[in-house]
Structures are given as C-alpha cells and as structure tokens.
Amino acid sequence: MSISNILKANFLISSDAVKNWRFIVFCTLLAIVMIACSHSAERKVHGIARLNDEVRELRSEFVDVRSALMKLKMESTITNKMAARGVKPSETPPFKIKIKIKE
C-alpha cells in the first residue's frame, strides 16, 4: 500500500472495503463511548466539588448558629431579657429537699 493510495482513500472503495468500513465504524463507536464516559466523569467531579462547597458553607453556618445559641443561653443574657419583663433572679439559692422513708 502506497501513500498515494492512502491519500486517495482507495482502501474505502476497494473490493475488501467492507472489512475496513466495519473497523472504521467500530473505532468511531468506541470513540463516542469514550467521550461520553469522560463527560460523565467530569460531570460527577463538578458535582462533588459543588457539594463540598455546600458542605463547607453549611458547616460555617452551623458554627455561627451554635455560637449565637451559646450566647443566648448564657445566664447574663437570660437575666437581661427577663429583667425587661419584670422577672429578677432569686436572692436565695435553691435547696435540696430530702424525704426520709420510714421502714
């Protein structure tokens, strides 16, 4: 086979061209499947990156909300909010009630 025959594409119109066409179609289908698989993998990679960003954002939001909740649960904050309603903390500390069981 010479270079001029390859450039003129004689291998596609010769008597045994059916074998060549089958191989060309097979290679084309194989290339299409390979391209589709690589696009699918890229789509998954981009999805994972997006989900990682979302997880990072939600984690920072969780930390912010948790620190705000801790601040709201502090005794001084509760005392200030209840003082506006007229409720003040007790002056006497609580005591434990013990019940004796008679046998």
C-alpha positions as CSV (number, residue, x, y, z in Angstrom):
1,M,0.0,0.0,0.0
2,S,1.5,3.3,-1.0
3,I,1.0,6.7,0.5
4,S,-0.9,7.9,-2.6
5,N,-3.4,5.1,-2.3
6,I,-4.0,6.0,1.4
7,L,-4.4,9.7,0.5
8,K,-6.8,8.9,-2.3
9,A,-8.8,6.6,0.2
10,N,-8.6,3.6,-2.2
11,F,-8.9,1.3,0.9
12,L,-12.5,2.6,1.3
13,I,-13.7,1.7,-2.2
14,S,-11.7,-1.4,-3.0
15,S,-13.2,-4.9,-3.2
16,D,-12.4,-5.7,0.5
17,A,-13.6,-2.3,1.7
18,V,-16.4,-3.9,3.9
19,K,-13.8,-5.0,6.4
20,N,-12.3,-1.6,6.5
21,W,-15.7,0.2,6.9
22,R,-16.6,-2.2,9.8
23,F,-13.3,-1.3,11.6
24,I,-13.9,2.4,11.0
25,V,-17.4,2.3,12.4
26,F,-16.2,0.2,15.3
27,C,-13.5,2.8,16.1
28,T,-16.0,5.6,15.7
29,L,-18.4,4.0,18.2
30,L,-15.6,3.3,20.6
31,A,-14.5,6.9,20.5
32,I,-18.1,8.1,21.1
33,V,-18.4,5.8,24.1
34,M,-15.1,7.0,25.5
35,I,-16.1,10.7,25.1
36,A,-19.4,10.0,26.8
37,C,-17.7,8.3,29.7
38,S,-15.2,11.2,30.1
39,H,-18.1,13.8,30.1
40,S,-19.9,11.7,32.7
41,A,-16.9,11.6,34.9
42,E,-16.3,15.4,34.6
43,R,-20.0,16.0,35.5
44,K,-19.5,13.9,38.6
45,V,-16.3,15.7,39.6
46,H,-18.0,19.1,39.2
47,G,-21.0,17.8,41.3
48,I,-18.7,16.6,44.0
49,A,-16.9,20.0,44.1
50,R,-20.2,21.8,44.3
51,L,-21.3,19.5,47.2
52,N,-18.0,20.1,49.0
53,D,-18.5,23.9,48.8
54,E,-22.1,23.5,50.1
55,V,-20.9,21.3,53.0
56,R,-18.2,23.9,53.9
57,E,-20.9,26.7,53.8
58,L,-23.3,24.7,55.9
59,R,-20.6,23.9,58.4
60,S,-19.7,27.5,58.8
61,E,-23.4,28.4,59.2
62,F,-23.7,25.7,61.9
63,V,-20.8,27.1,63.8
64,D,-22.3,30.6,63.6
65,V,-25.7,29.5,64.8
66,R,-24.2,27.4,67.6
67,S,-22.2,30.3,68.9
68,A,-25.3,32.5,68.8
69,L,-27.2,29.9,70.7
70,M,-24.5,29.6,73.3
71,K,-24.6,33.4,73.7
72,L,-28.4,33.3,74.1
73,K,-28.1,30.5,76.8
74,M,-25.7,32.5,79.0
75,E,-27.2,33.4,82.4
76,S,-26.4,37.1,81.9
77,T,-28.3,37.3,78.6
78,I,-31.3,35.5,80.1
79,T,-31.2,37.8,83.2
80,N,-31.2,40.9,81.0
81,K,-34.1,39.6,78.9
82,M,-36.2,38.6,81.9
83,A,-35.5,41.9,83.7
84,A,-37.3,43.7,80.8
85,R,-40.4,41.6,81.7
86,G,-40.0,42.3,85.4
87,V,-38.6,38.9,86.4
88,K,-35.5,39.0,88.5
89,P,-33.2,36.2,89.7
90,S,-33.8,34.8,93.2
91,E,-31.7,36.2,96.0
92,T,-31.7,32.9,97.9
93,P,-30.1,29.9,96.3
94,P,-32.2,26.8,95.8
95,F,-32.0,24.0,98.4
96,K,-32.4,20.3,98.1
97,I,-35.5,18.6,99.7
98,K,-34.7,15.2,101.3
99,I,-37.5,12.8,102.0
100,K,-36.9,10.2,104.7
101,I,-38.7,6.9,104.1
102,K,-39.9,5.1,107.3
103,E,-39.5,1.4,107.4
